[in-house]
Amino acid sequence: MAVTSVDEKTNFTFKIDKTTRDQFDKLCDTIGISMSAAINALVKQAVRDQRMSFSAVDENGFTPEESQELLRRIADVREGRAERHQ
């Protein structure tokens, strides 16, 4: 019978802004897991898959490029540089 050993645990410390930390804590509570368990799962998945998948969209669902274009168009309207189409 083979004996398996549990990997030695280590601490992993990083800085994050308080608002994001609090939001992540609330999300983890909603899902029903600890923040530690969530981070461990994310890290293990990244190691297993040898990649990380992140969505590069803002809180409104826009990519940085789309957000910049939208801001440019808003400025055009405000400064009278936009054409009105019928």
C-alpha positions as CSV (number, residue, x, y, z in Angstrom):
1,M,0.0,0.0,0.0
2,A,1.4,3.3,-1.1
3,V,1.6,6.2,1.4
4,T,0.9,9.6,0.0
5,S,2.1,12.7,1.8
6,V,0.4,16.1,2.0
7,D,2.4,18.8,0.4
8,E,4.0,21.2,2.8
9,K,2.0,24.5,3.0
10,T,3.6,27.9,2.6
11,N,2.3,31.5,2.9
12,F,1.8,33.6,-0.1
13,T,1.3,37.3,0.6
14,F,0.3,40.1,-1.8
15,K,-1.2,43.5,-1.6
16,I,-4.7,44.4,-2.9
17,D,-6.8,47.5,-2.3
18,K,-9.3,47.3,0.5
19,T,-12.4,47.8,-1.7
20,T,-11.5,44.9,-4.0
21,R,-10.6,42.7,-1.1
22,D,-14.0,43.4,0.6
23,Q,-15.8,42.7,-2.7
24,F,-13.9,39.4,-3.1
25,D,-14.7,38.4,0.4
26,K,-18.4,39.1,-0.2
27,L,-18.3,37.1,-3.4
28,C,-16.6,34.1,-1.6
29,D,-19.2,34.3,1.1
30,T,-21.9,34.2,-1.5
31,I,-20.3,31.2,-3.2
32,G,-19.7,29.5,0.2
33,I,-15.9,29.2,0.2
34,S,-13.1,31.0,2.0
35,M,-10.9,33.5,0.2
36,S,-8.0,31.2,0.8
37,A,-9.8,28.3,-0.8
38,A,-10.8,30.5,-3.8
39,I,-7.2,31.7,-4.3
40,N,-5.8,28.2,-4.0
41,A,-8.3,26.9,-6.6
42,L,-7.4,29.8,-9.0
43,V,-3.6,29.1,-8.6
44,K,-4.0,25.4,-9.0
45,Q,-6.1,25.8,-12.1
46,A,-3.5,28.2,-13.6
47,V,-0.7,25.7,-12.9
48,R,-2.7,22.7,-14.2
49,D,-3.8,24.6,-17.4
50,Q,-0.5,26.5,-17.8
51,R,-2.5,29.6,-18.6
52,M,-4.6,32.2,-16.9
53,S,-7.8,33.5,-18.3
54,F,-8.9,37.1,-17.4
55,S,-11.6,39.2,-18.9
56,A,-10.2,42.6,-19.8
57,V,-13.4,44.5,-19.6
58,D,-14.4,47.3,-17.2
59,E,-17.4,47.4,-14.9
60,N,-19.6,48.4,-17.9
61,G,-18.5,45.5,-20.0
62,F,-16.2,47.5,-22.3
63,T,-12.7,46.7,-23.4
64,P,-10.1,49.5,-22.8
65,E,-10.2,50.3,-26.5
66,E,-14.1,50.5,-26.5
67,S,-14.1,52.6,-23.4
68,Q,-11.6,55.1,-24.9
69,E,-13.7,55.3,-28.2
70,L,-16.9,55.9,-26.2
71,L,-15.2,58.7,-24.2
72,R,-13.9,60.2,-27.4
73,R,-17.4,60.2,-28.9
74,I,-18.9,61.7,-25.8
75,A,-16.4,64.5,-25.9
76,D,-17.3,65.1,-29.6
77,V,-21.0,65.4,-28.7
78,R,-20.3,67.7,-25.8
79,E,-18.0,70.0,-27.9
80,G,-20.4,70.1,-30.9
81,R,-18.3,68.0,-33.2
82,A,-20.9,65.3,-33.8
83,E,-23.3,65.2,-36.7
84,R,-27.0,64.6,-36.1
85,H,-28.4,61.8,-38.3
86,Q,-32.1,61.6,-39.1
